[in-house]
């Protein structure tokens, strides 16, 4: 009976860990296919590719790249944003891999006959730290992206975001060129 309680507790811990994984680590990320394989200068789809999960942090860096023309980015600014996006993605891939490994290690701990609760607690803390690192990497990338824009471009981007997010805005209707008009 004691083993059954420990196994049940382990399953509950795994479920509790799985939910934040999707909400934080994956939430708010744009579809990777949005870049169309061609980077910023090729294959940029409409806003239909920018899906966010509830409670996710908006990814301004990707928004700026997607709407480069509408907010008046220079070629140099666009290249700097794309470079920062690539740096972020590399970092994100590494952190997500670390999260997956840590979750697997936790699962292995919980499947043992004699579960060491102290070790489980340390592993849970390590997972939370990794998730925090992922969120901070995203925030840093967005702040770096914001600093690439001029104050006027930031103002224009903010207005565009507000227009797109209000009821009846451009969300879901935009096609192709980032200006809200069909090409």
Buried (B, 14 or more C-beta within 10 A) or exposed (E): EEEEEBEEBBEEBEEEBEEEBEBBBEBBBBEEEBBEEEBBEEEBBBBEBBEEEEEBBBBBBBBBBBBBEBBBBEEEBBBBBBEBBEBBBEBBEEBBEBBEEBBEBBBEBBEEEEBEEEEBEEBBEBBBEBBEBBBEBBEBBBEBBBEBBEEEBBEBBEEBBEEBEEEEBBBEEBBEBBBBEEE
